[in-house]
């Protein structure tokens, strides 16, 4: 796979979860990254992917009871990363 294709997919995934997080935090009720207010878009663009999905993973783990494996599949984050974040951030 070409590097540009991989980067494009990673960017699409980042934008998807950024929109979900914006809605979850009630920052902006939009359906696409481009529809986010400029200030929120700029804030998210300064984040790493894991910064965007961590609060969502915590919510899914606490409220929906998703397993580490389910979180790994849903967010595309390795189990070892999830386990490290669990101990670092006390995700149950």
One Martini backbone bead per residue (centre of mass of N, CA, C, O) as a GRO file, in nm:
protein
   92
    1UNK     BB    1   0.098   0.035   0.020
    2UNK     BB    2   0.067   0.353   0.008
    3UNK     BB    3   0.140   0.614   0.203
    4UNK     BB    4  -0.098   0.801   0.122
    5UNK     BB    5  -0.324   0.599   0.183
    6UNK     BB    6  -0.260   0.561   0.481
    7UNK     BB    7  -0.279   0.860   0.563
    8UNK     BB    8  -0.572   0.896   0.474
    9UNK     BB    9  -0.697   0.684   0.664
   10UNK     BB   10  -0.591   0.810   0.926
   11UNK     BB   11  -0.735   1.081   0.888
   12UNK     BB   12  -1.024   0.973   0.871
   13UNK     BB   13  -1.021   0.843   1.150
   14UNK     BB   14  -0.961   1.094   1.312
   15UNK     BB   15  -1.210   1.261   1.217
   16UNK     BB   16  -1.427   1.072   1.312
   17UNK     BB   17  -1.349   1.076   1.623
   18UNK     BB   18  -1.361   1.383   1.658
   19UNK     BB   19  -1.665   1.403   1.610
   20UNK     BB   20  -1.752   1.215   1.833
   21UNK     BB   21  -1.622   1.380   2.061
   22UNK     BB   22  -1.770   1.647   2.014
   23UNK     BB   23  -2.046   1.521   2.072
   24UNK     BB   24  -1.990   1.394   2.350
   25UNK     BB   25  -1.895   1.692   2.469
   26UNK     BB   26  -2.077   1.915   2.341
   27UNK     BB   27  -1.926   2.114   2.127
   28UNK     BB   28  -2.043   1.979   1.842
   29UNK     BB   29  -2.323   1.910   1.624
   30UNK     BB   30  -2.179   1.703   1.394
   31UNK     BB   31  -2.085   1.501   1.090
   32UNK     BB   32  -1.817   1.668   1.023
   33UNK     BB   33  -1.510   1.804   1.033
   34UNK     BB   34  -1.572   2.054   0.845
   35UNK     BB   35  -1.817   2.150   1.050
   36UNK     BB   36  -1.636   2.247   1.243
   37UNK     BB   37  -1.516   2.468   1.421
   38UNK     BB   38  -1.217   2.616   1.395
   39UNK     BB   39  -1.128   2.590   1.694
   40UNK     BB   40  -1.179   2.285   1.717
   41UNK     BB   41  -1.010   2.191   1.482
   42UNK     BB   42  -0.743   2.305   1.589
   43UNK     BB   43  -0.735   2.145   1.845
   44UNK     BB   44  -0.743   1.858   1.717
   45UNK     BB   45  -0.484   1.901   1.534
   46UNK     BB   46  -0.302   1.892   1.811
   47UNK     BB   47  -0.369   1.599   1.822
   48UNK     BB   48  -0.362   1.281   1.886
   49UNK     BB   49  -0.526   1.001   1.835
   50UNK     BB   50  -0.524   0.901   2.135
   51UNK     BB   51  -0.650   1.166   2.251
   52UNK     BB   52  -0.928   1.121   2.114
   53UNK     BB   53  -0.995   0.807   2.204
   54UNK     BB   54  -0.968   0.780   2.512
   55UNK     BB   55  -1.244   0.890   2.614
   56UNK     BB   56  -1.404   0.679   2.447
   57UNK     BB   57  -1.284   0.427   2.575
   58UNK     BB   58  -1.371   0.490   2.862
   59UNK     BB   59  -1.670   0.493   2.805
   60UNK     BB   60  -1.695   0.206   2.682
   61UNK     BB   61  -1.590   0.062   2.935
   62UNK     BB   62  -1.780   0.184   3.158
   63UNK     BB   63  -2.075   0.182   3.005
   64UNK     BB   64  -2.043  -0.088   2.797
   65UNK     BB   65  -1.812  -0.310   2.864
   66UNK     BB   66  -1.571  -0.320   2.696
   67UNK     BB   67  -1.321  -0.483   2.582
   68UNK     BB   68  -1.004  -0.476   2.483
   69UNK     BB   69  -1.062  -0.610   2.211
   70UNK     BB   70  -1.294  -0.420   2.126
   71UNK     BB   71  -1.124  -0.164   2.136
   72UNK     BB   72  -0.915  -0.248   1.932
   73UNK     BB   73  -1.111  -0.274   1.694
   74UNK     BB   74  -1.261   0.000   1.700
   75UNK     BB   75  -0.976   0.193   1.724
   76UNK     BB   76  -0.690   0.068   1.638
   77UNK     BB   77  -0.561  -0.035   1.912
   78UNK     BB   78  -0.349  -0.177   2.097
   79UNK     BB   79  -0.349  -0.367   2.373
   80UNK     BB   80  -0.090  -0.253   2.499
   81UNK     BB   81  -0.186   0.039   2.496
   82UNK     BB   82  -0.439   0.002   2.662
   83UNK     BB   83  -0.298  -0.112   2.914
   84UNK     BB   84  -0.119   0.134   2.963
   85UNK     BB   85  -0.357   0.338   2.994
   86UNK     BB   86  -0.492   0.203   3.226
   87UNK     BB   87  -0.261   0.245   3.433
   88UNK     BB   88  -0.215   0.556   3.381
   89UNK     BB   89  -0.556   0.632   3.386
   90UNK     BB   90  -0.752   0.432   3.526
   91UNK     BB   91  -0.883   0.223   3.351
   92UNK     BB   92  -1.127  -0.031   3.402
   0.00000   0.00000   0.00000
